[in-house]
């Protein structure tokens, strides 16, 4: 199923049910040119968004700037995206950042749903080439993390022929600023799945 992102009035980012997966487990079901933004270095800038899974490092899912999300009313639906969505959408600088299993990252205007940019990080790996799992193809599964002061989004993509790469994207235009392998030495990446959300603390990105 190809994913779309919908947006509700008094919007809070959609929370997807996440289950750790392995060869013995089952995955969850998926959800279905402008001026560049300014990225300040204050904590207030981060507080106004949703930069990590469940918003903060404690994974509280709580937004103190929103008193209530009820009643909800859909105000936009995104353009058709190129793959399934398992990663939680994030928010920064009035943009919704969405990652797909087709190894693409989209930036959507938070007010209109219009696509601002899209970056394709590589070709995902078909399930037929993997020893286990039920996501087909397998691309970006774990929720990315945003570093608002640096203006970066960090994401792990699983790309052909079967390797996990940590990629740093410029939030303003989606350009690739950093890229490196994160596969453990002597491990078979095809038997692994980067499923858990990334974390950021004091400028260090953690890949669980």
C-alpha positions in Angstrom: 0.0 0.0 0.0 1.3 3.4 -0.9 1.3 6.0 1.8 -0.3 9.3 2.2 -0.1 11.8 5.1 -3.2 13.6 6.3 -3.2 16.7 8.4 -5.7 17.6 11.1 -6.6 21.0 12.5 -4.9 21.6 15.9 -2.4 19.1 14.4 -0.4 16.7 16.4 1.9 14.3 14.4 0.4 11.0 13.6 1.7 8.3 16.0 2.2 4.9 14.4 2.2 1.7 16.4 5.8 0.5 16.4 6.8 -3.1 17.2 10.4 -4.3 17.2 10.9 -6.9 14.5 13.3 -9.7 14.0 13.4 -13.0 12.0 11.0 -14.4 14.6 8.6 -11.5 14.7 6.1 -9.7 12.6 6.1 -6.1 11.6 3.3 -3.6 12.1 1.0 -2.5 9.4 1.8 0.8 7.6 -0.2 4.0 7.7 -1.2 4.7 4.9 10.5 26.4 -5.1 10.0 28.4 -1.9 12.0 30.4 0.5 14.2 28.2 2.8 13.1 28.1 6.4 15.3 29.7 9.1 16.7 27.3 11.7 17.6 29.0 15.0 19.7 27.6 17.7 17.2 28.0 20.5 15.4 25.3 22.4 12.2 27.3 21.7 12.6 26.5 18.0 12.7 22.8 18.8 9.9 23.0 21.2 7.6 24.4 18.5 8.1 21.2 16.4 8.2 17.4 16.7 11.9 16.6 16.1 12.1 13.0 17.3 10.0 9.9 17.9 7.2 10.9 20.4 8.6 14.4 20.4 11.3 14.2 23.1 14.1 11.9 24.4 11.8 10.5 27.1 9.4 9.5 24.3 6.5 11.2 26.1 4.4 12.0 23.1 3.4 15.2 24.9 3.2 18.7 23.3 2.9 21.4 25.9 2.1 24.0 23.3 -1.1 22.2 22.3 -3.9 22.2 24.9 -6.2 19.9 23.0 -6.3 18.0 19.7 -10.1 17.5 19.9 -12.2 17.9 17.9 -10.1 17.1 14.8 -10.7 18.1 11.3 -8.7 17.1 8.3 -7.4 20.1 6.4 -5.1 18.5 3.8 -4.0 15.2 2.3 -0.5 14.9 1.0 0.4 14.1 -2.6 0.8 10.3 -3.2 4.1 9.2 -1.8 6.3 6.5 -3.3 6.2 3.8 -0.6 4.8 2.5 2.7 5.2 4.5 5.9 6.4 2.8 9.1 8.5 5.7 10.4 6.7 8.5 12.4 6.4 11.8 10.6 8.4 14.6 12.2 7.9 18.4 12.2 10.4 21.3 12.0 10.2 24.8 10.6 6.6 24.5 9.5 7.4 21.4 7.5 6.3 17.8 7.9 9.2 15.3 7.2 8.2 11.9 6.0 10.3 8.8 5.2 9.2 5.9 3.1 10.1 2.3 2.5 11.1 3.3 -1.0 14.1 5.1 0.6 12.7 8.6 -0.1 12.4 11.5 2.3 9.7 14.2 1.7 9.3 17.7 3.1 5.7 18.8 3.1 4.4 22.3 3.9 2.7 21.9 7.3 -0.1 24.3 6.4 -1.0 23.0 2.9 0.6 19.6 2.4 2.4 20.8 -0.7 5.6 19.0 -1.4 8.6 21.3 -0.8 11.3 18.8 -1.7 12.0 15.1 -2.1 15.3 13.2 -1.8 15.7 9.6 -2.9 18.5 7.9 -1.1 18.9 4.7 -3.1 17.0 1.6 -4.1 15.3 -0.4 -1.4 15.9 -4.1 -0.9 13.1 -6.5 -2.0 11.9 -9.0 0.6 12.8 -11.8 -1.7 16.5 -11.0 -1.2 16.2 -11.2 2.6 16.1 -14.2 5.0 13.0 -12.9 6.9 10.6 -10.1 7.4 7.3 -9.0 5.8 8.1 -5.4 4.7 8.5 -5.4 0.9 10.6 -3.6 -0.2 12.7 -2.7 2.9 14.0 0.9 2.9 13.6 3.4 5.7 11.8 1.8 8.7 13.1 3.5 11.8 11.9 7.0 12.6 14.6 9.7 11.7 15.7 12.5 14.0 16.0 16.2 13.5 18.7 18.5 14.8 17.0 21.9 14.5 20.0 24.1 15.4 22.1 22.4 12.7 19.3 22.3 10.2 19.8 18.6 9.7 17.6 15.5 9.4 19.3 12.2 10.1 17.9 9.0 8.7 19.0 5.4 8.2 18.3 3.9 4.8 18.6 0.3 3.8 19.8 0.3 0.2 20.9 -2.1 -2.5 22.7 -4.5 -2.5 21.9 -4.7 1.3 23.5 -2.1 3.6 22.4 0.4 6.2 23.6 4.0 5.7 23.2 7.0 8.0 22.4 10.0 5.9 22.3 13.7 7.0 20.0 15.9 4.9 19.8 19.7 4.8 16.3 20.6 6.1 16.2 23.6 3.8 16.4 21.8 0.5 16.9 18.1 1.1 20.5 18.0 -0.1 22.7 15.2 1.2 25.4 16.6 3.6 26.7 13.4 5.1 26.6 9.7 4.4 28.3 6.7 6.0 27.7 3.0 6.7 26.4 1.9 10.1 26.4 -1.8 9.7 28.2 -3.7 12.5 31.6 -5.3 11.5 31.3 -8.9 10.3 27.5 -8.8 10.4 25.2 -9.8 7.6 23.1 -6.6 7.0 20.4 -8.6 5.3 19.7 -10.4 8.6 19.4 -7.1 10.4 16.7 -4.4 10.5 17.1 -0.8 11.6 13.7 -0.6 13.2 13.9 1.6 16.3 13.8 5.4 16.2 17.1 7.3 16.0 18.0 9.6 18.9 20.0 12.8 19.2 21.8 14.1 22.3 24.4 16.8 22.5 25.1 16.6 18.8 25.5 12.8 18.8 23.2 10.7 16.7 22.4 7.3 18.2 21.3 4.4 15.9 19.7 1.6 17.9 
